[in-house]
Amino acid sequence: MKKVIQKHKLIITIVKKGFAKKVVGASKQAGAEGGTILLGRGTGVHENKSFLGIPIIPEKEIVLSLVRNNVEEKVIEAITKEAKLHQPGTGLGIVIHTKAVIGICHLLGLETSLDEVMEGDSNVMDTQKINYDLIVTIVNKGNSDKVVLASKKAGAEGGTIISGRGTGIHEQAKLLNIMIEPEKEAILTLIERNKTEAVLEKINDEAGLNKPGNGIAFVLDVQKTIGINHILNRQVNEHLSDNK
């Protein structure tokens, strides 16, 4: 059994537009240094809205909060309460462990490095107890819907889309000798670990990630989740049905 000490955690909170500042304020009061807010869009099982038969994709705000282990639980509790994550459809939170942190000079002496990955401690994470993965897929603008649809077909609940830009070895385009940075879309997909492989295969097939320049996908370990009561309820019901 592999056990490692983690001194910082990354809390990713996905909420409806307008709630991000409240999340940052609550997390700072609980001991976090601050947060970074990103804009995105996405759908979940509680957000199948439409107007005149046309699907509406709700706007989202994504808050990235890097916190120390000793305030992690307080920050999570504050975020959950402020954003009402215990209520279905309000949002969700994901906790990811970090291997190293740099660029936080205001926390002088608190930086961690890869050399600090050690055996044994009270702040130990058992990597075998993680039940969820976070799939991050980066594709060219306009292809995110293919990724979300493919992941749903393979059992995912939905996804959150973030707009961005970037260049790669297959994207050296120029206009009037000026380098153009193609627009990108990043899709965050929280998935139960036993479905990760199936979702990745479906995304690869339908988004064409096996072709150069179409995009990439990678998987991150999730230590803890907040605000996914509908998934837990479904698992309980399935367990009860199996035991009948």
Secondary structure, DSSP 8 states (H G I E B T S, - for coil): --EEE-SEEEEEEEEETT-HHHHHHHHHHTT----EEEEEEEE-TT--EEETTEEE--EEEEEEEEEEHHHHHHHHHHHHHHHTTTSTTSEEEEEEE-S-----GGGTT----GGG--S--SSEEEGGG--EEEEEEEEETT-HHHHHHHHHHTT---EEEEEEE---TT---EETTEE---EEEEEEEEEEGGGHHHHHHHHHHHHTTTSTTSEEEEEEEE-EEES-HHHHHHHHHHHHHHT-
